[in-house]
Each structure stands twice: as structure tokens, then as C-alpha cells.
């Protein structure tokens, strides 16, 4: 069992941390800001640096109004972008999305929240608008001791064994094992961490309530129970090729990663 977070910041996290839902970690954010950011996760795509710049310049509430036609468009917004936002705005229901996550025991974590991992701010204008989270652990505390492990989907049995052993060994030493829940190495490293009763984070390219790949539904549900499942996309969203690529910046480039292991033993 890993030691708890009572020692110096950045030390090994507890494998059974205090829940992060409710309480002070969420009380400081204005409801309008949370609703606006939740809406923006449906109006825009992850990692869009133009949207990030507008967010920085206008703030989330004004940007939501600008992209939905309630105010003047943001500076430089193309007609194509505005038309796309108008189509998405027709099915916009941020309060419903927040309620759907709450019904799953989840939450929406904003950059204004105390729980937000400040390492994500290193992405600057490509920073996530917010993160939809399943799981009780504190995202900020776990991100301080996170290690990303990535690798081939079509790995050999030996590769899967290595990844499972690596995940278990890292978890036993108090590291939070972060990966993408894909077939092959990703799934194996999550299973290793879970088998050691350790901490693990799965970052999805879909909504947090849409397990992908489907064959890993049970695994992702186990991660949500024992660790954290994160998504930039709102509930019900499905993955695309570009979303997989952009998801990787959250896994490997910013979630408090101190070391990255790439397992590449494949067929």
C-alpha cells in the first residue's frame, strides 16, 4: 500500500484518497462559469488553440455567448466555424450534461477549481476547457505523482506481460499509472495497477460515460471505481481519429508526468 499524501507535496498519493466531489474544491467556481465551460466542451473540439486564445481574452461566459450567437462573434471567427457552432448549439444542454455526470457519481472540473491540476496550464492555449471526471480521488493530488505509460495496441503476449508487470510495480511504489485504456499495452498497464490495488487514470477520447474501446467497458468501469476516468468531451461523445491524437497531449505531456515509459513490444 502506498503511503498517503500527508507528507510533502509530490509524495506518493494514497490509493484510497478522500473524495473530491463536493466541498471546497468546487465551491469557488461561479455557476455561470461552470455552465459556460461545460457548454464549450460541446461547442468546440479539444486542443483548439484559437478557442483557447478566445477563452483567455474573453472568458468562458462571454465566449459561450459569442459562439452561440447571443453576442457578436469572437474576433476573426470564420463563417464555417460559426455555422458549425450553430449546429452544435441546437443540442446544447450544459445543465443536463452536468446532471448526467453527477448521476454517475462524476463531476466537471474547471481550471478555476482547486482540484484542477496546474500542470495542464503548461499547454497554454491548448489547455483543456475542462475535464469530465469519474472517480472519487482528487485529480490534482494524483496528477502530482503521475506516470504515463503508452505503447502498441497490437502487442505480443510478452509485451502485455511486461506492461502488466510495469503497471503493478509502479503502483506498488506509489505512482499513479496514466494511460488511454486502449487495447494492448494501455489496457495491460491499467490491469497491472488495479491488480496491485494501486492508483490509475484512464484518459478517454470519448465522453467519460462512453467506454472505448467497447471491449474494455468492464476495465474502464473498474478504473472509475478504483481510480479516475477523464475526458475532455462531454457525456455521450464518441471518439474520432483527431480526438485520439489530441487526447495524447493530456496523457503524456501535462498530467504531472515525471517519467514516460513507451512499451513497444509488438507483433
KAZI-V14016 format. One record per backbone hydrogen bond with DSSP energy under -0.5 kcal/mol. CO is the residue of the C=O (numbers start at 1). NH is the residue of the N-H. E is the energy in kcal/mol with one decimal. If there is no record, write none. Layout:
co = (CO | CO)
nh = (NH | NH)
e = (E | E)
This chain:
co = (4 | 8 | 14 | 23 | 23 | 24 | 25 | 25 | 26 | 28 | 30 | 31 | 32 | 33 | 34 | 35 | 36 | 37 | 38 | 39 | 39 | 40 | 45 | 47 | 48 | 49 | 50 | 51 | 52 | 53 | 54 | 54 | 55 | 59 | 60 | 61 | 62 | 63 | 64 | 65 | 65 | 66 | 74 | 78 | 79 | 80 | 81 | 82 | 83 | 84 | 85 | 86 | 88 | 89 | 93 | 94 | 95 | 96 | 97 | 98 | 99 | 100 | 101 | 101 | 102 | 107 | 107 | 108 | 109 | 110 | 113 | 116 | 117 | 118 | 119 | 120 | 121 | 123 | 124 | 129 | 131 | 131 | 132 | 133 | 134 | 136 | 137 | 138 | 139 | 140 | 141 | 142 | 143 | 145 | 146 | 147 | 148 | 150 | 152 | 153 | 154 | 156 | 157 | 158 | 159 | 160 | 161 | 162 | 163 | 164 | 165 | 166 | 167 | 168 | 169 | 170 | 171 | 174 | 175 | 176 | 176 | 177 | 178 | 179 | 182 | 183 | 184 | 185 | 186 | 187 | 188 | 189 | 190 | 191 | 192 | 193 | 194 | 199 | 200 | 201 | 201 | 202 | 202 | 204 | 206 | 207 | 209 | 213 | 214 | 216 | 217 | 218 | 219 | 220 | 221 | 222 | 223 | 227 | 228 | 229 | 230 | 231 | 233 | 234 | 237 | 240 | 241 | 242 | 243 | 244 | 245 | 246 | 246 | 247 | 247 | 248 | 249 | 250 | 250 | 254 | 256 | 259 | 260 | 261 | 261 | 262 | 263 | 264 | 265)
nh = (7 | 11 | 17 | 26 | 27 | 28 | 114 | 115 | 29 | 30 | 34 | 35 | 36 | 37 | 38 | 39 | 40 | 41 | 42 | 42 | 43 | 44 | 48 | 49 | 52 | 53 | 54 | 55 | 56 | 57 | 58 | 59 | 59 | 63 | 64 | 65 | 66 | 67 | 68 | 70 | 71 | 69 | 77 | 82 | 83 | 84 | 85 | 86 | 87 | 88 | 89 | 90 | 91 | 92 | 97 | 98 | 99 | 100 | 101 | 102 | 103 | 104 | 104 | 106 | 105 | 109 | 133 | 110 | 131 | 113 | 116 | 118 | 120 | 121 | 122 | 123 | 124 | 126 | 127 | 111 | 109 | 133 | 231 | 107 | 229 | 20 | 139 | 142 | 143 | 144 | 144 | 145 | 146 | 176 | 258 | 178 | 261 | 263 | 185 | 155 | 267 | 160 | 161 | 162 | 163 | 164 | 165 | 166 | 167 | 168 | 169 | 170 | 171 | 172 | 173 | 175 | 174 | 13 | 177 | 147 | 178 | 201 | 149 | 203 | 187 | 186 | 188 | 189 | 190 | 191 | 192 | 193 | 194 | 195 | 196 | 198 | 197 | 177 | 228 | 179 | 203 | 204 | 230 | 232 | 233 | 210 | 211 | 216 | 217 | 220 | 221 | 222 | 223 | 224 | 225 | 226 | 227 | 137 | 202 | 134 | 204 | 132 | 208 | 237 | 207 | 244 | 245 | 246 | 247 | 248 | 248 | 249 | 250 | 250 | 251 | 252 | 253 | 254 | 255 | 256 | 146 | 148 | 262 | 150 | 263 | 264 | 152 | 266 | 156)
e = (-0.7 | -2.0 | -0.5 | -1.7 | -0.7 | -0.7 | -0.9 | -0.7 | -0.6 | -0.5 | -2.2 | -2.7 | -2.3 | -2.6 | -2.5 | -2.4 | -2.3 | -1.5 | -0.6 | -1.2 | -1.8 | -2.0 | -1.2 | -0.8 | -2.1 | -2.1 | -2.4 | -2.7 | -2.1 | -2.3 | -3.3 | -0.6 | -1.8 | -2.1 | -2.3 | -1.9 | -2.2 | -2.4 | -1.3 | -1.8 | -1.5 | -0.6 | -2.0 | -2.3 | -2.3 | -2.1 | -2.4 | -2.2 | -1.8 | -2.0 | -2.7 | -1.0 | -1.4 | -1.6 | -2.3 | -2.6 | -2.2 | -2.4 | -2.0 | -2.3 | -2.2 | -0.8 | -0.7 | -3.3 | -1.7 | -0.5 | -3.1 | -0.5 | -2.5 | -1.8 | -1.2 | -0.7 | -2.0 | -1.6 | -1.6 | -1.7 | -1.9 | -2.3 | -2.0 | -0.5 | -3.2 | -0.5 | -1.6 | -2.2 | -2.5 | -2.0 | -0.6 | -2.3 | -2.4 | -0.9 | -0.5 | -1.6 | -1.0 | -3.0 | -1.4 | -3.1 | -2.2 | -2.9 | -2.5 | -1.3 | -2.0 | -2.4 | -2.2 | -2.7 | -2.5 | -2.5 | -2.5 | -2.6 | -2.7 | -2.3 | -2.6 | -2.6 | -2.1 | -2.6 | -1.1 | -2.4 | -1.8 | -0.9 | -0.7 | -3.0 | -0.6 | -2.5 | -2.4 | -2.3 | -1.6 | -0.7 | -2.1 | -2.6 | -1.9 | -2.4 | -2.2 | -2.0 | -2.6 | -2.6 | -1.2 | -2.9 | -1.9 | -2.3 | -1.9 | -2.3 | -0.5 | -0.6 | -2.9 | -0.5 | -0.5 | -2.1 | -0.5 | -2.2 | -1.8 | -2.9 | -2.3 | -2.0 | -2.3 | -2.2 | -1.6 | -2.5 | -3.6 | -0.5 | -2.5 | -2.6 | -3.0 | -3.3 | -0.6 | -1.8 | -2.6 | -1.8 | -1.8 | -2.4 | -2.0 | -1.2 | -0.5 | -1.0 | -0.6 | -1.1 | -1.6 | -2.7 | -1.2 | -0.5 | -0.9 | -3.2 | -0.5 | -1.0 | -0.5 | -2.0 | -0.7 | -0.7 | -1.3 | -1.0 | -1.0)
